[in-house]
Amino acid sequence: MITDDRVGGPVAELGHVLVLAGGLSPEREVSLRSGDRVRDALREAGVDAGEADADAALIPLLAADPPAAVFPAIHGNSGEDGAIREVLALLGVPYVGSTAEACRLAFDKPVAKALVASAGLATPESVTLPRETFHDLGAGAVLDRIVARLGLPLFVKPARGGSALGAGPVRAAGELPAAMISCFAYGETALIERFAPGTEVAVGVIDLGDGPRALPAVEIVPAGGWFDYAARYTAGRTEYYAPARLTETSARAVAAAAVTAHTALGLRDLSRSDLIVGPDGEVFFLEANVAPGMTDTSTLPMAVEAAGLDFGVLCRELLLQAARRGA
Amino acid sequence: MASGRGKDDALLGPFGPSPRRGPYPDMVPGKRRHAVSNDPRQRLDPYVDQYAARARMMLASEIRALFAVAARPEIVSLAGGMPYITALPLDAVGELAGRLVADRGAVALQYGSGQGDPGLRESICEVMALEGIRAHPDEVVVTVGSQQALDLITRIFIDPGDVVLAEAPSYVGALGTFASYQASVVHVPMDDDGIIPEALEETITRLAASGQRIKFLYSVPTFHNPAAVTLSAGRRARILDICRRSDLLLIEDNPYGLLGFDDEPPRALRADSAEGVVYLGTFSKTIAPGLRVGWALAPHGIRDKLVLAAESAVLCHSSMAQLIVREYLASQPWQEQVKLFCELYAERRDAMLGALEASMPPGCRWTRPGGGFYVWLRLPDGLDSKAMLPRAISARVAYVPGTGFYADGSGSEYLRLSFCFPEPIRIREGVRRLAGVVEAETELRDDFGTWGAGRSS
């Protein structure tokens, strides 16, 4: 439930909070931008917000000056795989977002796909294999079977990771080895998906205590046709539509799909699901994010704005909810 | 609030694409960052269609993102070329700067001349004399690091499409400057003795035959960044001769000339050609890069244009920074300090070469620099240093992929390692980690190597 902003309201109750950003994953820079944005928005909403990195100084800092709650904005490994949240739980510090256990499931894309599929959502057919399998059984023979089964084009991505790092489309078989090598530079397991054509949308889900609800879908149209790192983080490289240019039926379908994914994965407070609306309106689940990007070019803040909400107040309410919930 | 909603409403809530109710009544309405319109299209950068052509290639990059991680202390960074400033007599510099403000603040904190402080320009001539250059302070233009000298030179010479010749590989900061003025960079190959004269001649002839305008040859002849080679004495004369015969201006970028580990500083190209060479120098490596004091030594005509260009770019250089350098050169044993830097860097080079020898897998080759900051390493066939970088970052070691040092997208089989900043023990650890990364990448290459070649979709 949203609280109001009068005297003795949320700001006074909340006290000092901490935004966590940085970390050592390749998404460090993105995370720092997300963290700065969240911290600034919180300050505009009147909150006494600080920011800290996930390094050797963090635990002493949390012990010396325990914040009322933490807003984790660390992406990639440790931020989204549950590690940082496990540590926060260990220290008894309340935090916004999903539990470590739920993060572990959601961060592993093949596991998330399976869970979400069990809940009735479609997800592109895929093969998940660790690097050793290619080595031990012969990469050529395995790739032959993958192409025979899934056809082309394909989409290769690390089973764990974000910001499209190490991920890319494969249009012709000849592009596959380089895509596999790029993928394995970021992780030990590859997810090879049948490429799902259609409209790409990101759908945020917020739960302020009265159940998970979808924000307006944000449609992503990258200038180069593929939403890679440069397209994601160069302002103007990609066109976004918030709300997405979907029919009423499709808008409801993607909202329902994001809420279903959020629930099926046991996520808490906020999440973002990346979905494809196929040409015939079918919705495909690609992945869910437990620490969605909060940068100037990220979709979740756009969705918040499109919903007519204030981003800083929303972050404040999520922190207040976390503080009341306790560790 | 939840009363009277159907199932779909519960999913969409007040956030639905066409909310029938407003947002939460007690929530502060969203602040629009741009003008409100009915267009759902989010112009994150409303000026995206208005940028000049030269700005369109300026994109966010994964490499930059990885370097954000490389700056963390947990990572052994063999990437950046940061001088080891800790070895400077910082107390003395501090005292000198304090005195400068106290005694001569009215000058040090005032505007200065576009060409730079005359006293400093005299000192610069004395510094260049160590490399055999005889110059007059009038010919010197002080710049914001030698990077600004490069920018100004490019600004006054290059129209879009003009050709710049540069070594293969070449300094990444120069390539960035050339690209920002839309120059067309043509690389000239090097070997262990620097740029190859025959290749230079052939390139000039070929470009002239196709009617292209070559404006200058950009070269780092001594302790090259990144290739770590030095143009041999014999070749220096030949390169100057080729440039003279072809009416080709030579830009000699010499940031590392005084940082030799073994011999006296090599004689500068400018020492033997006052009219055909613009010499770029800097105090970034001999004193400190944070002062941003560099210079260009140029023939009179070019000098005049550089001064005008400098005035339009920055009005004048920092008087404070210039006077600190001038005082430092006048009052500190700066040559002994440079010698100390050299000894320190030589020890680090030895640490790196020793570690490379001990741990790199077969198929790697690298240069053995006689000075400067870098080792240039060639990976085993089929490995791509840019694709390998994330693996290296995961293993907590960083380097610079070779592709950044080529304007034509080649160089993926190379990487640059710098030994100037980390302590020897960190260098050894970093190289050990890198060796593991190269081994793992080699295994991947063997697994995936040639599959798919010749197949079609």
Interface residues (C-beta under 8 A of the other chain):
Chain A: I2 T3 D4 D5 L24 S25 P26 E27 R28 E29 V30 L32 A45 D55 R131 F134 H135 A139 G140 L143 L152 P153 S163 L165 G166 R171 A172 A173 G174 E175 L176 P177 A178 M180 I181 S182 F184 A185 Y186 I206 D210 G211 R213 A214 L215 P216 A217 V218 Y229 A230 R232 Y233 T234 A235 G236 R237 T238 E239 Y240 Y241 A242 P243 A244 R245 L246 E248 A251 R252 A255 A256 V259 D296 T297 M302 A303 V304 E305 A306 A307 G308 L309 D310 F311 V313 L314
Chain B: M1 A2 D8 A10 L11 L12 G13 P14 F15 G16 P17 S18 P19 G22 P23 Y24 D26 M27 V28 P29 G30 K31 R32 R33 P40 R41 Q42 R43 L44 D45 Y47 V48 M58 L59 A60 S61 E62 R64 A65 L66 A68 V69 R72 E74 I75 D384 A387 M388 L389 P390 R391 I393 S394 R396 E441 E443 L444 R445 D447 F448 G449 T450 W451 G452 A453 G454 R455 S456 S457
